Amino acid sequence: MVKEGPPRHFAETTPQLPTGDYSYTLEIVMQMQRSMGKLEEAVGALKDQLKAHDTKLDGVGKEVQGIAKEVHGANVAIRVAIAIMTAVFAVAGFALKAYLDYSIAALQHKP
């Protein structure tokens, strides 16, 4: 059986960290930094494009609203014109009927 208790031997020196060339690690970090810069630039460009598209969509929306107002105005004008033409044709029809009734009556009562 092993007796448990405080250790009998202690380290005589502090452990040494590996010393070496960290240029590969530095190169990887620099490439990552370069890639992050490119990503930030791309995201900024996408934001600018999005703003431009929003501006274009706002312009299109205003054009569509203007066209909708023009179409509504045209519908109202056409309905008014149809109402006026209906009234004119109704009056003309009554006048034509009255004239034809008078003419037929006049032809039937000839002496």
C-alpha positions in Angstrom: 0.0 0.0 0.0 1.0 3.5 -0.8 1.0 6.0 1.9 -0.7 9.2 1.1 0.6 12.5 2.3 2.6 15.4 1.1 4.8 14.9 -2.0 8.4 14.0 -1.2 10.0 15.6 -4.2 9.4 19.1 -5.6 10.4 20.5 -9.0 13.8 22.0 -8.9 13.2 24.6 -11.7 10.3 26.3 -13.2 9.1 24.7 -16.4 10.5 26.3 -19.5 8.1 27.5 -22.1 8.9 26.5 -25.6 10.9 29.2 -27.4 10.7 29.2 -31.1 9.8 31.0 -34.2 6.3 32.4 -34.1 6.4 33.9 -37.6 3.9 31.2 -38.8 1.4 32.2 -36.1 2.0 35.9 -36.8 1.4 35.2 -40.5 -1.9 33.5 -39.8 -3.0 36.4 -37.5 -2.1 38.9 -40.2 -4.0 37.0 -42.9 -7.0 36.8 -40.6 -6.8 40.6 -40.0 -6.6 41.1 -43.8 -9.6 38.9 -44.3 -11.6 40.7 -41.6 -10.7 44.0 -43.3 -12.1 42.7 -46.6 -15.2 41.5 -44.9 -15.8 44.8 -43.3 -15.3 46.5 -46.6 -17.8 44.1 -48.3 -20.3 44.7 -45.6 -20.0 48.4 -46.0 -20.5 48.2 -49.7 -23.6 46.0 -49.2 -25.0 48.6 -46.8 -24.4 51.3 -49.4 -26.1 49.2 -52.0 -29.1 48.6 -49.7 -29.4 52.3 -49.1 -29.4 53.0 -52.9 -32.0 50.3 -53.4 -34.2 51.8 -50.7 -34.0 55.2 -52.3 -34.9 53.6 -55.7 -37.8 51.8 -54.1 -39.1 55.0 -52.5 -39.0 56.7 -55.9 -40.8 53.8 -57.5 -43.4 53.9 -54.8 -44.0 57.6 -55.3 -44.3 57.0 -59.1 -46.8 54.2 -58.5 -48.9 56.5 -56.2 -48.8 59.2 -58.8 -50.0 56.8 -61.5 -52.7 55.4 -59.2 -54.0 59.0 -58.7 -54.0 59.5 -62.5 -55.8 56.3 -63.1 -58.4 57.2 -60.4 -58.8 60.6 -62.1 -59.3 58.9 -65.5 -61.9 56.6 -64.0 -63.8 59.5 -62.6 -63.6 61.4 -65.9 -64.8 58.4 -67.9 -67.7 57.8 -65.5 -68.7 61.5 -65.7 -68.5 61.4 -69.5 -70.6 58.2 -69.6 -73.2 59.8 -67.4 -73.3 62.9 -69.6 -73.6 60.8 -72.8 -76.3 58.7 -71.2 -78.3 61.9 -70.3 -77.8 63.3 -73.9 -78.9 60.1 -75.5 -81.9 59.9 -73.2 -83.0 63.4 -74.1 -82.3 62.8 -77.8 -84.3 59.5 -77.6 -87.3 61.2 -75.9 -87.1 64.0 -78.5 -86.9 61.5 -81.4 -89.8 59.5 -80.0 -91.9 62.6 -79.6 -91.0 63.6 -83.2 -91.8 60.2 -84.6 -95.1 60.1 -82.6 -96.1 63.5 -83.9 -95.1 62.5 -87.5 -97.0 59.3 -87.4 -100.1 61.1 -85.9 -99.8 63.8 -88.5 -99.6 61.2 -91.4 -102.7 59.4 -90.0 -104.9 62.5 -89.8 -104.3 63.8 -93.3 -107.5 65.2 -94.8 
